[in-house]
């Protein structure tokens, strides 16, 4: 089984989510969208492979907004639409979840505030998306596409939705301490102070929380594969989850 992993920037990785996919038998084909040399000028040209080449697509987060709608974002939205039409399951994380929402007819807009750090969720489907805590690092939020079912939320944003065989989550189940440290090195250095967090403390908390965070990611991936991706027609997941 092959999974396409869309890595939008050089500082990110599939982390715990990728580890669990490999344990479940997937071979990961990583596609880096914006190389390190273009991080500050990310409007690159990208040729995405056909969605039907893969049994699953994992779209990771990104430091840019889906609302940028440059050439590669439009190409990625087309890929996610094609995956949905073909019944190829998609797991979208943060930017990836927002891109999935837009690809399926929803919208993305700025959140009322930047969300950074550990948050618990209100969940309607704890067997699929548990209450956490989950790590948040985002300034945008989605508005659900037609036919999607929201699974979890907090006071800032919708946090998880299912549509067909695909799942979008706003939080970062994949993040590791090394990746988080790289993210802090790459973002506006004033951001942590503006949102009232200490980067070193958050990295240390993630390191201390690592076994539990890894286990939550494993449970999420298993639930996605077994309860969403494993359904048949594209409207089957929503029916399955509401049954």
N, C-alpha and C positions, 0 to 999 in steps of 0.2 A: 504494500500500500504506500502510495506517495502522497505527501502533503506539501503544498506550496506555502512557504513562510515568507510573507512580505515584510521585510525589515526596512523601515522607512529611513532610518538614519544610522550612522556608524556606531553610535553609542548604545544601541539597544540590542536585545537578544530575546529569543523565545524562552529563556530561563526555565523555570519550573514547568511551564506549560509544554515546552518542547521536550523536556526530559520525559514527561509522562506520555506524550504522543509516541516517542521512541519506544518506551516500555510497552505500549499497546500495539506495537508492530509497524509503526509508520516510519518511512524513510523521509527525512526532511530535506527539501530542496529550497535553500534560502536565496531570495532575490533582494539585493541591496538596492534601494531606489535612489537615494542621494548619497554619494560617496563623501568622505571626509573633506575632500578638496572643494566640494560645492556646498558645504553646510551653510554658509552665509549667503549663497546665491543658489537656492535649491530648485530653480525652475529648469529642471533637466528634462531630456527626452528619454522615455523608458518604453521598451517593448515588453509588455507582459505576455506570458505564454497563454495559450488557450486554457480556459477553466477546465475543460473536459479532459485535459492531460492528467488531472489529479483527482484523488478521492476525497480531498479535503483542502480547504484554504484557511490559513491562519494569518490574519492581518493585524499587525502590532500597532503600538502607539507611534506618535510623531510629535516633534516640537512645533509643527506648523498647524494651521487651521484648515479644515476641509473647505471652509468658505473661500480659501485662496483660489480654488478651481482653476489651477494652471493645467498644463498639458498632461502631466503624469497623474494628477488627481482625477482628471476627467477619464483618462485611460483606466485607472484603477476602478472608478465607479462603473465603467462599462464591463470590466472583468467581473466585478461582484454581481452585477445584474445578470450577466451571462451564466455565472455559477448558479444563481438562484433559479433561473429559467431551466437549467439543465439538471437541477436537483443535486448539485455538488454542495455539501455542507460548508458553511463558513463560520468561523469563530472570530469575531472582531473585538479587539481590545482597545479601549479608549479611542484614539483617532480611528482605529479600525472599526470599532462599533459605530462611531459617528458616520464613517464612510458607508458602512453597510446600510444605516438608516437612510442616508441620502440616496444611495443607489436604488433603494426600494420605494422611493417616493416620499420620504420624510424630509426634514430640514435640520440644519445645525445653526445655532446662534450662540452668542456669548452667554455664559452662566451668570447668575447674579453676583457671584464672587468666585475667585480662584480657590479651588479645593486642593489642598496639599496636606497629606498625612493620613493617619489611620482613622477610618470611619466605620461605624456599624450601619447596617441597612435594615429597612423594613422590607420583608420579603413575603411574597404570596406563594412561593414555591421553594421552601427550604431544602427540599430533596434535590433541587437543581442548583439554586443560588442561595447559599447560606447567608446568615446575617453578618458574617465576618468576625473580627474586623478585616477590612480590605484596604489596600493602600491606594490613595487617590493622588493624581497629579494632572489636573486639567483646568482649563479656563473656558471651554465651550461645553455645550450640552446638546443632545438631539431632541427633536420632536418626532414622535413615533411615525413610522410609515403606515400606510393603510394595511390592515390585516394583521399587524403585529400585536402581540400581547405583552404588556409590561409585566415583568416578574418582580422587580425590586426597585426601590427608590430611597432617597433621603431628602432632606430639606433643600438641597441645592439642585438636584437633577434626578431624572430617571436614570437608574443604575443598571438595568438589565432588561432585555426584551428577546423574545423568540419570534421568528417569522419563518414559516416553513421548516426547513432542516437547518436553519442557521440561528446563531445566538450572538447578540452583541452585549458586551459588558463595558461599563464606563471606568471601572477600577482596573488595577494592574495585578492580576494574580501571578504574573510571570516574574515580577521584579526581584532582583537580587541586590545585596549591598553594593557590589561592584558597579552594577548598572546604575543604581540610584546615585552613587557618588559621581559617576560620569555625567548623568543628567544635570546635577547641580553645577558641575564645572562648565557645562555648555549653555545654561540658561542665563538670562539677565541676572547679574549678581545681586541686584536689589530686590529680586522677587521674594526670597525667603523673608526678608525683613518686612516687606509690604504685607505679607500674609501672616506674619507673626510666628515663624517657625525657625528652629535652629537646624541647619542641614546636618551637622555632625551628630546631633542628638537623634535625628530621624534615621540616619544610617546605622547608628548604634542600636536603636530600637529594632530596626529590621534585622540586624545580625542576631540580636537576642531572640527575636520572634521567628527565626528562620525555620526551625523544624515544624512549627505550627503553620506558618505561612505556606511551606512546601506541601504539607498535607492538605490544606484547604485547596490549593491549586490542583492537586491530584484528584481530589473528590469532584471538583468542578469539571475537570477534563473528562473524567469517567462518566459523570452525569450527562455532559454534552454528547459524548459518543453514544451512550447507551439509551438516552431518553429523547434526544433531539435528532442527531445525525442519523440514527438508525431507523427513523420513521420512513415511510414510503413516499407518497405524493407530497408536493410542496405545501399543501395546507394541512398535512397530517400532524405536524409537530404541535401546532396550536391546539388542534383537537385533542391530541394525546395529553398535552399538559393540562387541559381543562377537564379531562375525564376524571 
